[in-house]
Amino acid sequence: MNRAFNSYYGICAYDRARTKTPYNKIMKTNTSQLPPYGYMNVVTLEDLSLPAPSDWRPPAHLKASGIEKAWIKWRDDRTDEIAEVLWPIFETSSGHWKGASAKFMDDLTRTDLDLMLAIQEENPLGMELSADGKSLDSPTHLQFFAEEDVNVPRFGVNYNFYDRTIQNDAFRAVGVLFFRGLDSKVGGSSVQWKQRFRRPRPYQTALLFGSKYKQFHHRPAKSSYTPSLSSGHCLQGLLAVGAIIEQFVLEVPPSTTGLNLDCLEQWSVDIGDRRVMAGVHYPSDNISSWILGMHLANRVYRSTDVKTRLWNAIRNRSFVYRKIREWVNAGKGNVYQLSLRALENAAASAS
């Protein structure tokens, strides 16, 4: 059986278990009428012309196509994978959602919103950092969220709060390497995926789904003017911090700088997690970014050790990943199962 059939069979099994509906009835179910996010603004559209990440290497079987064609083919294959297991593509020509995941996009959205309400009750934005090497006077996640949300994000300016042992030279390099990593490891990929998926933001769907979500709230976010999936902050944070890890693993031994790689792992997932804590992204937006990040890691890093550390960060350090797993274990998040399996497969894949 091919991947698409396996994915669709898994979706039908999930729907049948939930609704007790025979498969032949499920196959006739209409797809969701959730509206797409809409058109992106002209400044964001300019980012669509950005090429592949500058460090991206095409798979061997696509090298003959040339970088641009190889990138488009590889990127679209990843898009199709997400559309099978997590969120569908919005097809502008027909005005319809395309992909097997269209059959459960309403359920995914409601589950996301339910989990977000539970997260907001904990108020994680008001909590201090959880990095083991953090400064004793660590600010809360809210301060970092604000710094990462401005028009020119101040990524890394307060990284010393994550790692109190870092030496001055290494601290100064963190910000430079992060922004270099945005180009070399991510490029315009996040916006290109957003254009295909056009997922509406949580504050839009919370209103559509009625009074149950009237307690939903979100923080002001200047950078939340694009479709919700994938989460740009989540993908960029993961891979750009990976560029820092790559530099210090391959070029400069961490022992000579006082750099704590565990603290970098924590930072790599906190950037995306804070967007969910603030209510501007769904938990499953992060799943999509993690899947795409694991695939990109195979093509943009020179050492497999970087991907290993980033997967460890997701699995063992991400607040949002932990909450998703808790939701699944409690029987409330079955709709996440296909995408979590895809994430595990992407983490184990070398292609």
matplotlib code that plots the C-alpha trace (Angstrom):
import matplotlib.pyplot as plt

x = [0.0, 1.3, 1.8, -1.4, -3.6, -2.0, -2.7, -6.2, -6.9, -5.6, -7.9, -10.9, -10.0, -9.9, -13.2, -14.9, -13.7, -15.0, -18.4, -19.1, -19.7, -19.0, -16.2, -18.5, -20.3, -17.1, -15.8, -19.0, -18.4, -18.1, -14.9, -14.8, -16.1, -13.7, -12.6, -8.9, -6.8, -7.1, -4.5, -1.2, 0.0, 2.3, 5.4, 5.0, 4.4, 7.8, 9.3, 7.8, 10.5, 13.2, 15.1, 15.7, 17.7, 21.3, 22.7, 20.0, 21.3, 19.0, 18.6, 20.7, 17.8, 16.9, 20.3, 19.9, 16.9, 18.9, 18.6, 15.4, 13.4, 14.8, 13.7, 10.2, 9.7, 11.1, 9.1, 5.9, 6.5, 6.7, 3.6, 1.7, 2.8, 1.4, -1.8, -2.2, -1.7, -2.3, -3.8, -5.0, -3.9, -6.3, -6.7, -7.4, -8.5, -11.4, -11.9, -11.7, -9.5, -7.3, -5.8, -6.9, -6.6, -9.6, -11.8, -10.7, -9.6, -12.6, -11.8, -8.2, -9.1, -11.4, -8.9, -6.2, -8.5, -9.4, -5.7, -4.9, -7.6, -6.0, -2.5, -3.8, -5.1, -1.6, -0.3, 3.1, 4.0, 4.2, 6.7, 10.5, 12.7, 13.2, 16.8, 19.0, 21.7, 19.5, 20.4, 19.2, 17.4, 15.7, 12.8, 9.5, 8.6, 6.4, 9.5, 11.1, 7.8, 7.7, 11.3, 10.8, 7.6, 8.8, 9.3, 13.0, 13.1, 15.7, 16.6, 19.5, 19.9, 19.1, 20.3, 22.6, 19.5, 19.4, 23.0, 24.7, 28.2, 28.5, 31.5, 31.3, 32.7, 30.3, 27.4, 28.1, 28.3, 24.9, 22.8, 25.0, 24.9, 21.1, 20.3, 22.8, 21.0, 17.6, 18.9, 21.1, 18.8, 15.2, 15.2, 11.7, 10.4, 8.0, 6.1, 6.0, 4.3, 1.9, 0.7, -0.3, -2.0, -3.7, -4.8, -6.8, -5.4, -6.8, -8.5, -10.5, -11.7, -12.3, -15.0, -16.4, -16.8, -19.0, -19.5, -17.4, -14.3, -15.4, -12.7, -10.0, -7.6, -4.4, -1.6, -1.0, 1.4, 2.7, 4.1, 0.9, -0.3, 0.3, -1.6, -1.1, 0.5, 3.3, 4.6, 7.4, 8.8, 8.8, 10.6, 13.0, 13.8, 14.5, 16.7, 18.5, 19.5, 20.6, 23.0, 24.6, 24.9, 26.4, 29.0, 30.1, 30.0, 32.0, 34.2, 34.6, 34.5, 31.8, 34.3, 36.4, 33.5, 31.5, 28.6, 26.0, 24.5, 21.6, 20.6, 20.7, 18.4, 15.9, 16.0, 15.4, 12.0, 11.0, 10.8, 8.0, 6.3, 5.9, 3.7, 1.3, 1.4, 0.4, -2.5, -1.3, -0.5, -2.2, -0.2, -0.5, 1.1, 4.2, 3.8, 3.9, 7.0, 8.8, 8.0, 9.3, 12.3, 13.3, 13.2, 15.1, 17.7, 18.7, 19.5, 21.0, 23.3, 26.8, 26.5, 23.8, 24.5, 22.7, 19.4, 19.8, 20.0, 17.1, 14.9, 16.0, 14.9, 11.5, 10.9, 12.3, 12.4, 9.3, 6.5, 4.0, 5.1, 4.7, 1.2, 0.2, 1.5, -0.4, -3.6, -3.1, -2.4, -5.6, -7.6, -8.4, -5.9, -6.4, -6.6, -2.9, -1.8, -1.1, 1.0, 2.9, 3.7, 4.8, 7.1, 8.7, 9.3, 10.8, 13.1, 14.3, 14.6, 17.9, 16.3]
y = [0.0, 3.5, 6.3, 8.2, 5.1, 4.3, 7.9, 7.8, 4.4, 5.8, 8.8, 6.6, 4.4, 7.5, 8.8, 5.4, 5.0, 8.5, 8.4, 4.6, 5.5, 2.8, 3.6, 4.0, 6.8, 8.5, 8.6, 10.6, 13.1, 16.7, 18.5, 21.4, 24.9, 26.7, 29.8, 30.2, 32.9, 35.0, 36.9, 37.8, 41.4, 42.7, 42.8, 39.2, 38.2, 39.5, 36.8, 34.2, 35.0, 34.1, 31.0, 27.8, 28.1, 28.8, 25.7, 23.4, 20.4, 18.6, 14.8, 12.8, 11.9, 15.6, 17.1, 16.9, 19.2, 22.2, 23.8, 25.8, 23.0, 20.5, 22.8, 23.2, 19.5, 18.7, 21.5, 20.4, 16.8, 18.0, 20.1, 17.0, 15.1, 17.7, 17.7, 14.0, 13.9, 17.3, 20.2, 20.5, 22.7, 25.5, 25.3, 28.9, 27.8, 25.7, 27.4, 24.0, 22.3, 19.6, 16.6, 13.7, 15.9, 18.0, 15.3, 16.1, 19.7, 20.8, 18.2, 19.2, 22.9, 22.2, 19.9, 22.6, 25.2, 23.0, 22.3, 26.1, 26.9, 24.4, 25.8, 29.4, 28.4, 27.5, 30.9, 29.6, 33.0, 34.2, 31.5, 31.8, 29.9, 26.2, 25.9, 24.2, 26.8, 29.8, 33.0, 33.3, 36.5, 35.0, 37.0, 35.3, 33.9, 37.0, 39.3, 37.0, 36.7, 40.5, 40.7, 38.0, 39.6, 43.1, 44.1, 43.5, 40.6, 40.9, 37.2, 36.4, 39.8, 38.3, 34.8, 35.1, 34.6, 31.1, 30.3, 32.0, 30.4, 31.6, 33.8, 37.2, 36.3, 33.3, 35.4, 38.1, 35.4, 33.9, 36.7, 36.9, 33.2, 33.1, 35.7, 34.0, 30.8, 32.3, 32.7, 29.6, 27.1, 28.5, 31.1, 31.8, 28.3, 29.2, 31.8, 29.4, 26.8, 29.4, 30.3, 26.8, 26.0, 29.3, 28.2, 30.8, 32.0, 30.7, 34.0, 33.7, 30.1, 30.5, 33.0, 30.8, 27.8, 29.6, 30.4, 27.4, 29.4, 32.8, 32.5, 32.2, 35.1, 36.0, 38.4, 41.3, 40.1, 42.3, 39.4, 37.3, 38.8, 35.6, 32.3, 30.2, 27.1, 26.5, 28.5, 30.7, 31.4, 27.6, 26.6, 29.6, 29.2, 25.5, 25.6, 29.0, 27.8, 24.6, 26.8, 28.0, 24.4, 23.4, 26.1, 25.2, 21.5, 21.5, 24.6, 25.8, 23.2, 24.3, 23.6, 26.6, 29.1, 28.1, 27.5, 25.0, 23.1, 22.0, 25.6, 26.1, 23.1, 24.7, 28.0, 26.3, 25.1, 27.9, 30.4, 28.5, 27.4, 30.9, 31.6, 28.9, 30.1, 33.5, 32.2, 33.3, 29.7, 26.3, 23.4, 21.6, 24.5, 23.5, 19.9, 21.0, 23.1, 20.3, 17.8, 20.3, 21.2, 17.5, 17.1, 20.3, 19.3, 16.5, 18.9, 22.0, 20.7, 19.2, 17.0, 14.6, 15.5, 18.8, 17.0, 14.6, 17.5, 19.3, 16.2, 15.8, 19.4, 18.8, 15.5, 16.3, 20.1, 21.5, 22.6, 22.3, 18.9, 17.7, 19.1, 17.5, 14.1, 14.6, 15.4, 12.2, 10.1, 11.4, 10.3, 13.9, 14.2, 11.2, 13.6, 14.4, 10.7, 10.7, 13.9, 12.8, 9.5, 11.6, 13.7, 10.6, 9.2, 12.6, 12.5, 9.0, 9.7, 10.5, 11.9]
z = [0.0, -0.8, 1.7, 0.6, 1.0, 4.4, 5.5, 4.3, 5.9, 9.2, 8.9, 8.2, 11.2, 13.4, 12.0, 12.3, 15.9, 16.8, 15.0, 14.5, 10.9, 8.2, 5.8, 2.8, 4.6, 5.7, 2.1, 1.2, 4.0, 2.7, 3.5, 5.9, 5.0, 7.2, 5.4, 4.3, 5.9, 2.8, 0.7, 2.3, 2.1, -0.6, 1.6, 2.6, -1.0, -1.8, 0.4, -1.9, -4.4, -2.0, -3.1, -1.2, 2.0, 0.8, 2.5, 1.0, -0.9, -3.3, -2.9, -5.3, -7.6, -8.1, -8.7, -12.4, -12.3, -11.1, -7.6, -8.3, -9.9, -7.3, -4.5, -5.8, -6.3, -2.8, -1.1, -2.8, -1.8, 1.9, 1.3, 0.1, 3.2, 5.6, 3.6, 4.1, 7.8, 9.3, 7.4, 3.7, 0.9, -0.1, -3.9, -5.0, -8.5, -7.1, -3.7, -2.0, 0.6, -1.0, 0.9, 3.0, 6.2, 5.0, 6.5, 10.0, 9.9, 12.0, 14.6, 14.6, 15.0, 17.9, 19.6, 19.2, 20.7, 23.6, 24.3, 24.0, 26.6, 29.0, 28.3, 28.9, 32.3, 33.3, 32.1, 30.9, 29.5, 33.1, 34.0, 34.0, 31.6, 32.2, 30.9, 33.4, 33.0, 33.1, 34.9, 38.5, 37.5, 34.5, 33.0, 32.0, 28.6, 28.1, 27.8, 25.3, 23.3, 23.0, 21.9, 19.2, 17.9, 16.9, 13.3, 13.6, 16.1, 18.8, 18.7, 21.0, 22.6, 26.0, 25.4, 28.4, 30.5, 29.1, 29.7, 32.6, 31.8, 28.3, 27.6, 26.0, 22.6, 22.2, 23.4, 20.8, 18.1, 19.0, 17.5, 14.4, 13.8, 14.4, 11.7, 9.3, 10.0, 9.0, 5.5, 5.2, 6.9, 6.3, 3.6, 2.3, 2.9, 5.7, 3.7, 0.7, 2.9, 4.4, 0.9, 0.2, 3.5, 4.2, 7.7, 9.6, 12.9, 16.2, 17.1, 13.8, 14.3, 18.0, 17.1, 14.4, 16.7, 19.1, 22.8, 24.0, 23.1, 24.4, 27.1, 24.4, 24.4, 22.6, 23.0, 20.6, 17.9, 15.2, 13.3, 13.2, 9.8, 7.8, 7.6, 10.7, 9.3, 9.4, 12.3, 11.0, 14.5, 15.3, 12.1, 12.2, 15.8, 15.5, 12.4, 13.1, 16.6, 14.8, 12.8, 16.0, 17.3, 14.0, 14.2, 17.7, 17.2, 14.0, 14.3, 17.9, 20.7, 23.3, 26.1, 25.0, 25.1, 28.1, 25.7, 27.0, 24.1, 26.4, 26.8, 23.0, 22.6, 25.1, 23.2, 19.8, 20.9, 23.2, 20.4, 18.7, 21.9, 23.1, 20.0, 21.2, 24.8, 23.5, 21.5, 18.1, 16.8, 17.2, 18.8, 15.5, 13.7, 15.7, 14.7, 11.0, 11.6, 13.4, 10.6, 8.0, 10.2, 10.5, 6.7, 6.1, 8.7, 6.4, 3.6, 5.3, 8.1, 7.6, 10.7, 11.6, 15.3, 14.8, 13.8, 16.7, 19.1, 17.6, 17.7, 21.4, 22.0, 20.5, 22.3, 25.7, 26.1, 24.2, 26.5, 23.6, 22.5, 26.1, 26.3, 23.0, 24.3, 27.5, 25.6, 23.5, 26.5, 28.1, 25.1, 24.0, 21.1, 18.8, 15.9, 16.4, 16.0, 12.2, 12.3, 15.4, 13.5, 10.5, 12.8, 14.2, 10.7, 9.6, 12.7, 11.8, 8.1, 6.4, 3.2]

ax = plt.figure().add_subplot(projection="3d")
ax.plot(x, y, z, "-o")
ax.set_aspect("equal")
plt.show()
